[in-house]
Amino acid sequence: MSDRQHCRPVNIDELREAVAWAVGEERTLEVRGNGTKAGYGRPVECSAVLETTGLAGIDMYEPDELVMSAGAGTPLAEIEAALAEKGQMLAFEPADYGAILGGEAGRQTIGGVFAANLCGPRRIRSGAARDHLLGLQTVTGHGQIIKTGGRVVKNVTGYDLCKLLTGSMGTLAVMSHVTFKVLPAPETCGTLLLTGAARATLLGALCRAMGSAFDVSSAALLPAAAAARSTVPDVSLAGGEVAALRIEGPAPSVAYRISRLEDLLHDGEIECARLDPDGSALLWREIRDAALLDRQAPLWRISTAPTAAADIAGEREDVLFDWSGGLIWATGDERGDLRARVDATGGHATLVRASPELRSAMAPFHPQAGPLRALSRRVKNSFDPGRVLNSGRMYEGI
């Protein structure tokens, strides 16, 4: 293997050999699937590229047991198509980071989804990717094969490596196969739109809806500029800020719960409207992929308490609130002012999309406090002491 060569193993043994070569030769590997997230995190210099796309294919799918196993390089689109045939889905609704980062949509792999711990608007109800990962097979930076977890949640005992490795961005180990749970897709969905009120009032309405008994699966707020970019006419023509509540399930239940939410939230200031299933699907896809914000500007992903959302965003128009305010997408801000606001209110701010120069000058992932950074170093030393795998991608020197 020579410098900058692309290695594409097709089985676990070839994957182990590739990592063992890098360890023995003191080389570094850029670990990736289809490369849809290459611009996410710190720029990484490497001696070779290790692609997981050869580790592809659905190995096991048992719809009655709600479980699937696939190679890490399997396209997410292939998995979602197989699930749709059986009326099932990935409940955590992973965002398309290919589209978010300015690349081609629909190309990310299932391994990349778990490596980045992706999720979408349904996270407030169903959790993130790590909450659905049951087991995996992986190769560590020692060049050793590890299997962890199983096919059911109760098989996960002791240290839960699935939770640790999900979201590690390939810096601890290279996933070869993943086993995960799936869920039945809802019979239908509808969206209740709230307009006519100020931002603070609409955010408060979202929180009231989430605290109700009506099982809201997604709650978002679009400032006027974001709403105007939507391809859903009822949203783009609203002429102001728009809050959206998604309700899913059997058709009679959806209709009843939307009606009750209207009764709960409608007042002299807030006006209500409804979206049909097609309009709902389109709107929540736009929200999932931050498609209603400027696609050319730097993009921040801020996780915080919903009660702090208004203080962090202020009157900015270049934002989008998801998770009832618990997630804020924001564009611009090349100085990191938003991160300073997050530090003051709690949470973390990740620079998801930016130029290589900005990602080198400003830490993309929220800086860790001293004790947490020391713990991250110890974990890295345990899994990849030679700094072979995606070294420095999340934090400099780790």
Secondary structure, DSSP 4 states (H G I P E B T S, - for coil): --TT-EE--SSHHHHHHHHHHHHHHT--EEEESSSTTTTSSS----SEEEE-TTS-SEEEEEGGGTEEEEETTSBHHHHHHHHHHTTEE-TT----HHHHTTS-TT--BHHHHHHTT---TTHHHH--GGGTEEEEEEEETTS-EEEEE-SSGGG--SS-HHHHHTTSTTSSEEEEEEEEE-EEPPSEEEEEEEESS-HHHHHHHHHHHHTSSS---EEEEE-HHHHHT-SSHHHHTS-S-EEEEEEEESHHHHHHHHHHHHHHH--SS-EEEEE-HHHHHHHHHHHHTTTTS-SSS-EEEEE--GGGHHHHHTT-SSEEEEGGGTEEEEE--SS-HHHHHHHHHSSEEEEEE--HHHHHHS-SSPPPPHHHHHHHHHHHHHH-TT--BSTTSSSTT-
